[in-house]
Amino acid sequence: MSGTEALPAAEATASSCVVIKIGSSSLVEGAEVDAAKADVVAAMVRRLRDEGLTAVVVASGAIALGRETLGEGPGETGTRRQVMAALGQGPHFQAVGAAFARQGLASAQFLLTPRDIWDPEHGASVRAALLHTLAAGAVPVVNENDAIMVRNNDVLAALLAARLGARALMLLTDVDGLYDRNPRLHPDARRIDVVDVITADLETAATGADSAHGTGGMAAKLGAARIATRSGVPTVIARFDGADAAVEACRGRPRGTLVRAARTDEPLRALWSAFAQPPGGRLVCTPDGESALAARGPLDRRGVAAAGGDFPAGTVIDLVTAHGDLLARGRARLGAKEITRLPAGAPVLHPDEYVSLLEVEPCP
């Protein structure tokens, strides 16, 4: 087959779209995209199409490919990783696109940043472009534009799923779901099959990045799952082990961990601010601060009793009671020392910069 295989416009709607994120460890072998693994991804998308569904594929690995091209250097700084990404993005898409071509599917590359998605105007443009690409019969292949700033594709995939209002988000990796403890360190760890609401206790099961290639890890996947599920998109965390994984999940038989949707009214910017990274500090709230957060209003200096940790501006922080109970999570616009030096009444966090972590009910 040549060219695109167009789908009826009614089938290329957001509600029939699955966002699939494939991690570097599941796609890259050595210094190149593993053709056999890329073929599995393409076959997965083909099988979804046979079910009347479409897919946006978020595929990691550009930095890993660029690392080989750039060669050894004085440490792997953020800027150096940006250069690696710029070098690797072309070969990465070429290899993944070739796999789709072998399935008779055209593909289109999208390099995005979180701001491109959570910003209302840019996000609407991205959404329209992706849906038109799907309607044309092509497969959008998305990667974080790490040449601008290195982040992680788990969060990008979650933001995309939320912006699209996708049917599901699938985070496919080298472990078969969320465990109550790190299964690499604890052989008796138990997999959690279904999660109604992600809690602080569940977060303690998440660890940092375990792969030499990736920028993710289970902590990043839980953050991504929080973004997607709080936007009404159910999320599956599962092992990348075959072309049927996505179809089975859409049929209600996920192989890994299903995190149920729990729609809230938070804007995407707030969700990104709170869950793009694990928390690196905390603010202890006064009773006034607790009341402000309960009402989802602005938090000012009167609402802050103390800062925990010497965190810089831009850090994700937890907002807690004097007893340590978790109230909310957000992104600090100022560093810890700057916040504590603010005069009474000075703004600390806008409602778009945090989300409430009080009980959230799952969607029926």
C-alpha positions as CSV (number, residue, x, y, z in Angstrom):
1,M,0.0,0.0,0.0
2,S,1.3,3.5,-0.8
3,G,0.3,6.9,0.5
4,T,-2.2,7.3,3.4
5,E,-5.1,5.1,4.1
6,A,-7.8,7.7,5.0
7,L,-10.3,7.0,7.7
8,P,-13.8,8.3,7.7
9,A,-13.8,11.7,9.5
10,A,-16.2,10.3,12.1
11,E,-13.7,7.7,13.2
12,A,-10.8,10.1,13.6
13,T,-12.4,11.9,16.5
14,A,-10.7,12.5,19.8
15,S,-13.0,9.9,21.5
16,S,-11.6,7.1,19.3
17,C,-8.0,8.2,19.8
18,V,-5.5,6.4,22.1
19,V,-2.3,8.1,23.1
20,I,0.6,5.6,23.3
21,K,3.9,6.5,24.9
22,I,6.8,4.2,24.2
23,G,9.9,4.7,26.5
24,S,13.5,4.8,25.3
25,S,14.3,1.5,27.0
26,S,11.5,-0.2,25.0
27,L,12.5,1.2,21.6
28,V,16.2,1.9,21.6
29,E,18.9,-0.8,21.5
30,G,22.4,0.4,21.8
31,A,22.8,3.5,19.7
32,E,19.8,3.0,17.3
33,V,16.1,2.3,17.2
34,D,15.5,-1.4,17.2
35,A,13.7,-2.1,13.9
36,A,11.9,-5.2,15.4
37,K,10.6,-3.1,18.3
38,A,9.5,-0.3,16.0
39,D,7.7,-2.9,13.9
40,V,5.8,-3.9,17.1
41,V,4.7,-0.3,17.6
42,A,3.5,0.0,14.0
43,A,1.6,-3.3,14.3
44,M,0.0,-2.1,17.5
45,V,-1.3,1.0,15.7
46,R,-2.5,-1.1,12.7
47,R,-4.5,-3.4,15.1
48,L,-6.1,-0.4,16.7
49,R,-7.2,0.8,13.3
50,D,-8.7,-2.6,12.7
51,E,-10.8,-1.9,15.8
52,G,-11.9,1.4,14.5
53,L,-9.5,3.4,16.7
54,T,-6.6,5.7,16.0
55,A,-3.4,6.4,17.8
56,V,-1.0,9.2,18.6
57,V,2.4,7.7,19.3
58,V,4.8,9.5,21.7
59,A,8.1,7.8,21.1
60,S,11.2,8.5,23.2
61,G,14.9,7.9,22.2
62,A,16.2,10.9,20.4
63,I,18.7,11.7,23.1
64,A,20.0,8.1,23.1
65,L,20.6,8.3,19.4
66,G,22.2,11.7,19.5
67,R,24.6,10.6,22.3
68,E,26.3,8.2,20.0
69,T,26.7,10.9,17.3
70,L,28.0,13.5,19.7
71,G,30.5,11.2,21.3
72,E,32.2,11.5,24.7
73,G,32.3,14.9,26.4
74,P,32.7,16.8,29.7
75,G,29.7,15.5,31.5
76,E,26.1,15.3,30.3
77,T,24.8,18.8,31.1
78,G,21.4,20.0,30.2
79,T,22.7,21.9,27.1
80,R,24.7,18.9,26.0
81,R,21.5,16.7,26.1
82,Q,19.7,19.4,24.1
83,V,22.4,19.0,21.4
84,M,22.0,15.2,21.6
85,A,18.3,15.6,21.1
86,A,18.8,17.8,18.1
87,L,21.2,15.3,16.5
88,G,19.0,12.3,17.2
89,Q,15.5,13.6,16.3
90,G,16.0,13.1,12.6
91,P,17.3,9.5,12.7
92,H,14.7,8.7,15.4
93,F,11.7,9.7,13.3
94,Q,13.2,8.2,10.2
95,A,13.5,4.8,11.9
96,V,10.0,4.9,13.5
97,G,8.4,6.3,10.3
98,A,10.0,3.4,8.3
99,A,8.3,0.9,10.6
100,F,4.9,2.6,9.9
101,A,5.6,2.6,6.2
102,R,6.1,-1.2,6.4
103,Q,2.6,-1.4,7.7
104,G,1.3,0.8,4.9
105,L,0.8,3.8,7.2
106,A,2.0,7.3,6.6
107,S,3.4,9.2,9.6
108,A,3.9,12.8,10.6
109,Q,6.4,14.2,13.1
110,F,5.4,16.7,15.8
111,L,8.0,18.2,18.1
112,L,6.2,19.8,21.0
113,T,6.8,21.3,24.5
114,P,4.4,21.2,27.4
115,R,3.6,24.9,26.9
116,D,2.5,24.2,23.3
117,I,-0.2,21.9,24.8
118,W,-1.3,23.6,28.1
119,D,-1.4,27.1,26.6
120,P,-5.1,27.5,25.5
121,E,-4.4,29.1,22.1
122,H,-1.4,26.9,21.2
123,G,-3.1,23.8,22.6
124,A,-6.2,24.4,20.4
125,S,-3.9,24.6,17.3
126,V,-2.0,21.4,18.3
127,R,-5.3,19.6,18.9
128,A,-6.7,20.6,15.5
129,A,-3.4,19.6,13.7
130,L,-3.3,16.2,15.3
131,L,-7.0,15.4,14.6
132,H,-6.6,16.5,11.0
133,T,-3.6,14.3,10.7
134,L,-5.6,11.3,12.0
135,A,-8.4,12.1,9.7
136,A,-6.0,12.1,6.8
137,G,-5.1,8.5,7.7
138,A,-1.6,9.3,9.0
139,V,-0.1,8.5,12.4
140,P,1.2,11.5,14.4
141,V,4.6,10.6,15.9
142,V,5.3,13.0,18.8
143,N,8.4,13.7,20.7
144,E,9.3,16.3,23.4
145,N,11.3,19.0,21.7
146,D,14.3,18.3,23.9
147,A,16.4,20.6,21.7
148,I,14.6,23.4,23.5
149,M,14.6,22.0,27.0
150,V,15.0,18.4,28.2
151,R,11.9,17.2,30.1
152,N,10.2,13.8,29.7
153,N,7.7,12.3,27.3
154,D,5.5,10.7,30.0
155,V,4.2,14.1,31.0
156,L,4.0,15.3,27.3
157,A,1.9,12.2,26.5
158,A,-0.5,12.9,29.4
159,L,-0.9,16.6,28.4
160,L,-1.7,15.5,24.8
161,A,-4.2,12.9,26.0
162,A,-5.9,15.5,28.2
163,R,-5.9,18.2,25.4
164,L,-7.4,15.7,22.9
165,G,-9.9,14.2,25.4
166,A,-8.5,10.9,24.3
167,R,-10.1,7.5,24.9
168,A,-7.1,6.3,26.9
169,L,-3.4,7.0,27.7
170,M,-1.0,4.0,27.6
171,L,2.4,4.3,29.1
172,L,4.3,1.4,27.8
173,T,7.7,0.6,29.5
174,D,10.0,-2.1,30.7
175,V,7.9,-3.0,33.8
176,D,4.5,-4.5,33.9
177,G,2.7,-1.9,36.0
178,L,2.7,-0.2,39.3
179,Y,3.9,-2.1,42.4
180,D,3.5,-1.6,46.1
181,R,7.3,-1.6,46.2
182,N,10.2,-1.4,43.8
183,P,10.1,-4.9,42.2
184,R,13.8,-4.7,41.2
185,L,14.7,-4.4,44.9
186,H,11.9,-6.4,46.5
187,P,11.1,-9.8,44.8
188,D,7.9,-10.1,46.9
189,A,6.5,-6.8,45.6
190,R,2.9,-7.0,44.5
191,R,1.5,-5.5,41.3
192,I,-1.5,-3.2,41.7
193,D,-4.0,-4.0,39.0
194,V,-6.5,-1.1,39.5
195,V,-6.0,2.3,41.1
196,D,-9.1,4.4,41.8
197,V,-7.3,7.5,43.0
198,I,-3.5,8.1,43.2
199,T,-2.6,8.9,46.8
200,A,0.5,10.0,48.6
201,D,0.9,6.4,49.9
202,L,1.0,5.2,46.3
203,E,3.6,7.7,45.4
204,T,6.0,6.2,47.9
205,A,6.1,3.1,45.6
206,A,7.4,5.2,42.7
207,T,11.2,5.4,42.1
208,G,13.4,7.6,39.9
209,A,14.6,6.7,36.4
210,D,16.0,3.2,36.3
211,S,17.1,3.1,32.6
212,A,20.4,4.3,31.2
213,H,18.4,5.8,28.2
214,G,15.3,7.4,29.6
215,T,14.4,10.5,31.5
216,G,11.3,8.9,33.1
217,G,10.8,6.2,35.7
218,M,7.8,5.3,37.7
219,A,7.6,8.6,39.6
220,A,7.3,10.4,36.2
221,K,4.6,7.9,35.1
222,L,2.5,8.5,38.2
223,G,2.8,12.3,37.6
224,A,1.6,11.7,34.0
225,A,-1.2,9.5,35.2
226,R,-2.4,12.2,37.5
227,I,-2.5,14.7,34.7
228,A,-4.4,12.4,32.4
229,T,-6.8,10.9,34.9
230,R,-7.7,14.2,36.5
231,S,-8.6,15.3,32.9
232,G,-11.0,12.4,32.5
233,V,-8.6,10.1,30.6
234,P,-8.0,6.6,32.0
235,T,-4.4,5.5,32.0
236,V,-2.7,2.2,31.7
237,I,0.9,1.6,32.8
238,A,2.1,-1.7,31.3
239,R,5.0,-3.6,29.8
240,F,5.7,-3.1,26.2
241,D,5.5,-6.8,25.2
242,G,3.5,-7.2,22.1
243,A,1.3,-5.6,19.5
244,D,-1.9,-6.6,21.3
245,A,-1.3,-4.6,24.4
246,A,-3.2,-1.4,23.3
247,V,-6.1,-3.4,21.8
248,E,-6.5,-5.4,25.0
249,A,-6.5,-2.3,27.2
250,C,-9.2,-0.7,25.0
251,R,-11.3,-3.9,25.4
252,G,-11.1,-3.5,29.2
253,R,-8.4,-6.2,29.7
254,P,-5.2,-4.2,30.5
255,R,-2.1,-6.2,31.2
256,G,-0.6,-3.8,33.7
257,T,-2.1,-1.2,36.1
258,L,-5.2,0.7,35.2
259,V,-5.6,4.1,36.8
260,R,-9.2,5.1,36.6
261,A,-10.3,8.5,35.3
262,A,-11.2,11.1,38.0
263,R,-12.2,14.3,36.2
264,T,-11.6,17.6,38.0
265,D,-11.9,21.2,36.9
266,E,-8.3,22.1,37.0
267,P,-6.7,23.8,34.0
268,L,-4.0,22.0,32.2
269,R,-1.4,24.6,33.2
270,A,-2.2,23.8,36.9
271,L,-1.9,20.1,36.4
272,W,1.4,20.5,34.5
273,S,2.7,22.8,37.3
274,A,1.9,20.3,40.0
275,F,2.8,16.9,38.4
276,A,5.5,17.5,35.8
277,Q,8.1,16.7,38.4
278,P,8.3,15.1,41.8
279,P,8.0,17.6,44.7
280,G,11.3,19.1,45.8
281,G,10.1,21.1,48.8
282,R,7.1,22.1,50.9
283,L,5.2,25.1,52.4
284,V,3.6,24.7,55.8
285,C,0.3,26.5,55.7
286,T,-1.4,28.6,58.4
287,P,-5.2,28.2,59.0
288,D,-5.7,31.1,56.6
289,G,-3.7,29.3,54.0
290,E,-5.7,26.1,54.5
291,S,-8.9,28.1,54.0
292,A,-7.5,29.7,50.8
293,L,-6.6,26.3,49.4
294,A,-9.9,24.7,50.3
295,A,-11.6,27.5,48.4
296,R,-9.1,27.2,45.5
297,G,-8.2,30.8,45.9
298,P,-4.8,32.5,45.7
299,L,-2.3,31.7,48.5
300,D,-0.6,34.8,50.0
301,R,2.2,35.3,52.5
302,R,-0.3,35.3,55.4
303,G,-1.1,31.7,54.5
304,V,2.4,30.4,54.8
305,A,3.9,29.5,58.2
306,A,7.2,28.1,57.1
307,A,9.1,26.7,54.1
308,G,10.6,23.2,54.1
309,G,13.7,22.7,52.1
310,D,15.9,25.4,50.5
311,F,14.2,25.0,47.1
312,P,14.7,27.4,44.2
313,A,12.1,29.2,42.1
314,G,10.3,26.8,39.7
315,T,10.4,23.8,42.1
316,V,7.3,21.6,42.5
317,I,6.3,21.9,46.1
318,D,3.7,20.3,48.5
319,L,1.4,22.5,50.5
320,V,0.8,20.9,53.9
321,T,-0.9,21.5,57.2
322,A,1.1,22.1,60.4
323,H,0.6,18.4,61.1
324,G,2.1,17.4,57.7
325,D,-1.2,16.5,56.0
326,L,-1.0,17.0,52.2
327,L,-3.4,19.7,50.9
328,A,-2.2,20.6,47.5
329,R,0.8,20.6,45.1
330,G,2.0,23.4,42.9
331,R,5.0,25.1,41.3
332,A,6.8,27.8,43.4
333,R,7.2,31.1,41.5
334,L,9.8,32.1,44.1
335,G,12.5,30.2,46.1
336,A,12.0,29.2,49.7
337,K,14.1,32.1,51.2
338,E,12.3,34.7,48.9
339,I,8.9,33.4,50.0
340,T,9.7,33.7,53.7
341,R,10.9,37.3,53.2
342,L,7.8,38.5,51.5
343,P,5.6,41.0,53.3
344,A,2.2,40.0,54.6
345,G,-0.4,39.8,51.8
346,A,2.2,39.4,49.0
347,P,1.1,36.7,46.5
348,V,2.7,33.3,46.8
349,L,0.7,31.0,44.4
350,H,-2.1,31.7,41.9
351,P,-4.9,29.1,41.6
352,D,-3.5,28.1,38.2
353,E,-0.2,27.2,39.8
354,Y,-1.4,24.5,42.2
355,V,-4.0,21.7,42.4
356,S,-5.9,20.4,45.4
357,L,-4.9,16.9,46.6
358,L,-8.0,16.4,48.8
359,E,-10.1,13.4,48.0
360,V,-11.0,13.0,44.3
361,E,-13.8,10.7,43.3
362,P,-13.2,8.5,40.2
363,C,-15.5,8.8,37.2
364,P,-18.4,6.4,37.2
